[in-house]
């Protein structure tokens, strides 16, 4: 038996088992691991869609890490059906707590294997609780997730996700160039029932009747268009109709809510580094998410830019609201099938911003930025080791 004092865990190189991307939530988490880890954070998955502006001084680092990730995958692919590495591996988990195999079907294990979940359905997590035993450590991205995991006996620490201060900061709003005089309301995130884009449309349709200079700026495209079907049968309008190619027709969906086409602007799929150009043009942001397991990356980006941001209280949003960020409101009841009262808190908040009665408040602090988040996560690993 080795009785030596345990050495500090080597975190020079860590691996994460999801793709590095500029177009999805987990992907952006991986991108910021890669950019900010003091050493190497490499992805075990292929099909990276992570990019930065060519003029971004961090672009060479990203490209180098992606090339190192490719070499890592080639090495791992030669390891057989089960591969154990000597450093930490982060595993992204959903409600069923399933560990995805690597690109070649092999199962990867770290030393240690660290669960990095985003959980939204407590009942589903509880039903799969036996799978919690696989991991010696869970890193929760919200207090709600931390409490859920601890209630099921999982060893859990809290480390919030972050925002990229090089991209999202108060200078974004100072670069405003729009001159049409319209009041732009931003809604972002994957189109999904739990994220509440139907509530955005209900609220904005009422707000737009009172303010014909308003425009809804919708950034709802994602690599997972199938989740738009989750609205079907759950509200008075249903989900977005489909285009001939099967993708959601968000403009037609907005019209079904009575929104004039001139008051709806759909943002095309953009890499994360281009989103500041969109946010520089908006006057308010709204996130009436029914459930948000983490703190909501898109909402954090809006808050970091100093945009007045409306947040539904409950779940992951509470961690932001508790520290004085955003304009919180009690969420509407589930499955609203009528128009009006269930979204009036959102309408009232938009009116307050429009009339100058509600200000943005302080921008999101540096402790929420990815460099600080990654440093805290590194300290957690050292403490665990």
C-alpha positions in Angstrom: 0.0 0.0 0.0 1.3 3.4 -0.9 1.4 5.5 2.3 2.9 8.6 0.8 1.1 11.9 1.2 -1.2 12.3 -1.8 0.3 14.7 -4.4 -1.4 17.7 -5.8 -3.5 16.6 -8.8 -1.9 17.3 -12.1 -4.3 19.5 -14.0 -1.9 20.6 -16.7 -4.0 18.7 -19.2 -7.7 18.0 -18.8 -10.1 16.4 -21.2 -13.8 17.0 -21.8 -16.1 14.6 -23.5 -18.3 17.0 -25.6 -17.5 18.9 -28.8 -15.9 22.3 -28.8 -18.3 24.6 -30.5 -19.4 28.2 -31.0 -23.1 27.3 -31.6 -24.3 25.3 -28.6 -24.3 25.7 -24.8 -22.0 22.9 -23.9 -19.9 23.7 -26.9 -19.3 27.2 -25.7 -18.4 25.9 -22.2 -15.8 23.7 -23.9 -14.6 26.6 -26.0 -14.0 28.6 -22.9 -12.3 25.7 -21.1 -10.0 25.5 -24.1 -9.2 29.3 -24.1 -8.8 29.7 -20.4 -7.3 26.6 -18.9 -3.8 27.2 -17.5 -2.4 24.3 -19.5 -4.4 22.3 -22.0 -8.1 21.6 -22.1 -8.8 19.2 -24.9 -11.9 17.8 -26.4 -12.3 14.0 -26.9 -15.0 14.6 -29.5 -14.6 15.5 -33.2 -16.6 17.9 -35.3 -15.5 21.0 -33.7 -17.3 24.2 -34.8 -15.4 26.5 -32.5 -14.1 29.7 -34.1 -12.9 33.1 -33.2 -12.4 36.3 -35.2 -9.1 36.0 -37.0 -8.1 39.2 -35.4 -8.7 37.8 -31.9 -5.4 37.4 -30.2 -6.6 34.1 -28.7 -7.2 32.5 -32.1 -3.8 30.9 -32.4 -4.2 29.3 -28.9 -7.6 27.9 -29.9 -6.3 26.5 -33.2 -3.3 24.9 -31.4 -5.6 23.3 -28.8 -7.9 22.0 -31.5 -5.0 20.4 -33.3 -3.8 18.9 -30.0 -7.3 17.5 -29.5 -7.2 15.9 -32.9 -3.9 14.2 -32.0 -5.4 13.1 -28.7 -8.4 11.5 -30.4 -6.1 9.6 -32.7 -4.2 8.3 -29.7 -7.4 7.4 -27.7 -8.8 5.6 -30.8 -5.9 3.1 -30.5 -6.7 2.3 -26.9 -9.4 -0.3 -27.4 -13.0 -0.4 -26.2 -12.2 1.1 -22.8 -9.6 3.8 -22.2 -8.4 5.2 -18.9 -6.3 8.3 -18.9 -4.1 9.6 -16.1 -5.7 13.1 -15.8 -9.1 14.5 -15.1 -11.9 14.0 -17.6 -15.1 16.1 -17.5 -18.3 14.4 -18.6 -21.3 16.4 -19.7 -24.5 14.8 -18.4 -28.2 15.3 -19.0 -31.2 14.3 -17.0 -30.7 10.6 -17.6 -27.1 10.8 -16.4 -25.9 8.9 -19.4 -22.2 8.9 -20.3 -21.7 9.2 -24.0 -19.1 7.0 -25.6 -16.2 8.6 -27.6 -16.5 9.1 -31.3 -15.2 5.6 -32.0 -17.6 3.9 -29.5 -15.0 3.4 -26.8 -15.8 4.4 -23.2 -13.4 6.9 -21.6 -12.5 7.1 -17.9 -10.5 9.8 -16.2 -8.4 10.0 -13.1 -10.8 11.1 -11.8 -13.9 11.1 -13.9 -15.7 14.4 -13.0 -19.4 14.8 -13.8 -20.3 18.2 -15.2 -24.1 18.0 -15.6 -26.9 20.4 -16.7 -30.0 19.0 -15.2 -33.6 20.3 -15.7 -35.9 17.4 -14.8 -35.6 16.3 -11.2 -37.9 13.3 -11.6 -35.9 11.9 -14.4 -32.7 12.4 -12.6 -34.1 10.7 -9.5 -35.2 7.7 -11.7 -31.6 7.3 -12.9 -30.0 8.0 -9.5 -28.1 4.6 -9.6 -25.8 6.1 -12.3 -24.6 8.8 -9.9 -22.4 6.2 -8.3 -20.1 6.2 -11.3 -18.6 9.5 -10.5 -16.5 10.5 -7.4 -17.2 14.2 -8.0 -20.0 16.3 -9.4 -19.6 20.0 -10.4 -23.0 21.7 -10.3 -23.5 24.9 -12.3 -26.3 26.2 -10.1 -27.4 25.9 -6.5 -30.6 24.2 -7.6 -28.6 21.5 -9.4 -26.3 21.3 -6.4 -29.2 20.8 -4.0 -30.8 18.2 -6.3 -27.6 16.1 -6.6 -26.8 16.3 -2.9 -30.3 15.2 -2.0 -29.5 12.0 -4.0 -26.3 11.4 -2.2 -23.9 12.6 -4.9 -20.7 14.3 -3.8 -21.2 17.8 -5.3 -19.5 21.1 -5.4 -20.8 24.4 -6.9 -18.9 26.1 -9.7 -21.0 28.5 -11.9 -20.5 28.8 -15.6 -19.3 32.1 -17.0 -19.2 34.6 -19.8 -16.3 35.7 -22.1 -15.4 39.3 -21.0 -13.3 39.8 -24.2 -16.6 39.6 -26.2 -19.3 40.6 -23.8 -18.8 43.7 -21.7 -20.3 47.2 -21.3 -18.4 48.5 -24.3 -20.7 46.5 -26.5 -23.7 48.8 -25.9 -21.5 51.9 -26.4 -20.9 50.7 -29.9 -24.6 51.0 -30.8 -25.1 51.9 -34.4 -28.9 51.4 -35.0 -30.5 54.6 -36.0 -34.0 53.5 -36.9 -35.3 54.5 -33.5 -37.0 51.2 -32.8 -37.1 49.5 -29.4 -35.4 46.1 -29.8 -36.3 43.2 -27.5 -33.8 40.3 -27.6 -34.7 36.7 -27.0 -32.0 34.0 -27.3 -31.4 30.4 -26.8 -32.3 27.0 -28.3 -36.0 26.9 -29.2 -37.5 24.6 -26.6 -40.6 24.5 -24.4 -38.6 24.8 -21.2 -36.9 28.0 -22.5 -40.3 29.6 -23.0 -40.1 31.2 -26.4 -43.8 30.8 -26.7 -44.1 33.1 -23.6 -41.8 35.6 -25.3 -44.2 35.7 -28.3 -47.3 36.0 -26.1 -45.8 38.8 -24.1 -44.3 40.6 -27.1 -47.5 40.5 -29.1 -49.2 42.4 -26.3 -46.3 44.8 -25.8 -46.1 45.4 -29.6 -49.8 46.4 -29.7 -49.0 49.2 -27.3 -45.6 50.1 -28.9 -45.6 50.0 -32.6 -41.9 51.0 -32.6 -40.9 47.7 -30.9 -39.2 44.8 -32.7 -38.5 41.3 -31.4 -34.9 40.1 -32.2 -35.0 36.3 -32.0 -31.8 34.2 -31.9 -33.4 30.8 -31.6 -31.5 28.8 -34.2 -29.5 25.9 -32.8 -27.9 22.6 -34.0 -30.9 20.9 -32.4 -34.0 22.0 -34.3 -35.9 18.9 -33.2 -36.4 20.5 -29.8 -38.8 23.1 -31.3 -41.4 20.3 -31.5 -41.5 20.3 -27.7 -44.1 23.2 -27.9 -46.7 21.0 -29.7 -49.9 20.7 -27.7 -48.6 22.8 -24.8 -50.0 26.2 -25.6 -52.8 27.9 -27.5 -50.8 28.2 -30.7 -48.6 25.1 -30.7 -45.0 25.0 -31.9 -43.5 26.6 -34.9 -44.6 25.3 -38.3 -42.0 23.6 -40.4 -40.4 24.9 -43.6 -40.1 22.5 -46.6 -36.7 21.4 -45.4 -38.1 20.5 -42.0 -36.5 23.4 -40.0 -38.7 25.6 -37.8 -40.3 28.6 -39.4 -40.0 31.1 -36.6 -41.3 34.0 -38.6 -44.5 32.2 -39.4 -44.8 31.2 -35.8 -44.6 34.9 -34.7 -47.3 35.8 -37.2 -49.6 33.2 -35.7 -49.2 35.1 -32.4 -50.4 38.2 -34.2 -47.0 39.9 -34.5 -46.6 42.1 -37.6 -43.7 40.8 -39.8 -42.1 44.2 -39.6 -41.8 43.7 -35.8 -40.0 40.4 -35.9 -36.3 40.0 -36.8 -34.8 36.5 -36.9 -31.0 36.3 -36.2 -29.4 33.7 -38.5 -27.1 31.1 -36.9 -24.0 32.9 -35.8 -20.8 31.9 -34.0 -20.7 33.1 -30.4 -18.0 35.7 -31.3 -20.4 37.5 -33.6 -23.2 37.8 -31.0 -21.9 41.1 -29.6 -22.9 42.7 -32.9 -26.5 41.6 -32.3 -26.5 42.6 -28.6 -25.1 46.1 -29.4 -28.4 46.9 -31.1 -30.9 45.8 -28.4 -32.6 47.7 -25.7 -33.9 44.8 -23.5 -33.6 41.1 -23.2 -36.2 38.6 -21.9 -35.7 35.1 -20.6 -39.0 33.6 -19.2 -37.5 30.1 -19.0 -39.7 27.6 -17.3 -36.7 25.7 -16.1 -33.0 26.6 -16.4 -30.7 24.1 -14.8 -27.6 26.4 -15.0 -27.4 30.1 -14.9 -28.2 30.6 -18.6 -25.2 31.5 -20.7 -27.1 33.8 -23.1 -28.7 35.7 -20.3 -25.3 36.1 -18.7 -23.9 37.5 -21.9 -26.7 40.1 -22.0 -26.1 41.0 -18.3 -22.4 41.4 -19.0 -23.1 43.9 -21.7 -25.3 46.0 -19.4 -28.6 45.2 -21.2 -31.7 45.4 -19.0 -32.5 41.7 -18.7 -35.8 40.1 -17.6 -35.3 36.8 -15.8 -38.0 34.3 -14.6 -37.3 33.5 -11.0 -36.6 29.9 -10.1 -34.0 27.3 -10.7 -30.6 28.5 -12.1 -31.7 32.1 -12.7 -32.1 32.5 -8.9 -28.3 32.5 -8.5 -28.1 35.7 -10.7 -31.2 37.3 -9.2 -29.9 36.7 -5.6 -26.8 38.8 -6.4 -28.9 41.7 -7.8 -28.5 40.9 -11.5 -31.4 41.2 -13.9 -35.1 42.1 -13.4 -36.7 39.1 -11.8 -40.3 38.1 -12.0 -42.3 35.1 -10.8 -42.8 32.7 -13.7 -46.2 32.2 -15.2 -48.2 29.0 -14.5 -47.4 26.0 -16.7 -49.2 25.3 -20.0 -50.9 28.6 -20.6 -53.7 28.2 -23.1 -55.1 31.7 -22.9 -53.7 35.1 -23.8 -53.1 37.8 -21.3 -52.6 37.6 -17.6 -50.0 34.8 -17.5 -47.5 37.0 -19.3 -48.4 40.4 -17.9 -45.4 40.4 -15.5 -43.2 40.2 -18.6 -45.2 42.9 -20.4 -45.0 45.2 -17.4 -41.2 44.7 -17.1 -40.8 45.6 -20.8 -43.0 48.7 -20.4 -40.9 49.7 -17.4 -37.7 49.4 -19.4 -39.3 51.3 -22.4 -40.5 54.1 -20.2 -37.2 54.4 -18.3 -38.6 53.2 -15.0 -36.3 50.1 -14.9 -32.5 50.4 -15.5 -30.0 47.7 -16.4 -28.3 47.7 -13.1 -24.6 46.8 -12.8 -23.1 44.6 -15.5 -22.2 41.1 -14.5 -19.0 41.1 -12.4 -15.6 39.7 -13.2 -16.0 36.9 -10.8 -18.6 35.5 -13.2 -16.2 35.7 -16.2 -14.7 32.5 -17.6 -11.1 33.1 -16.4 -12.3 33.3 -12.8 -14.7 30.3 -13.3 -11.9 28.1 -14.8 -9.5 29.1 -12.0 -12.1 28.1 -9.4 -12.7 24.8 -11.2 -9.0 24.2 -11.2 -8.8 24.8 -7.4 -11.7 22.4 -6.9 -9.7 19.7 -8.7 -6.6 20.4 -6.7 -8.7 20.2 -3.5 -10.2 16.9 -4.5 -6.8 15.5 -5.4 
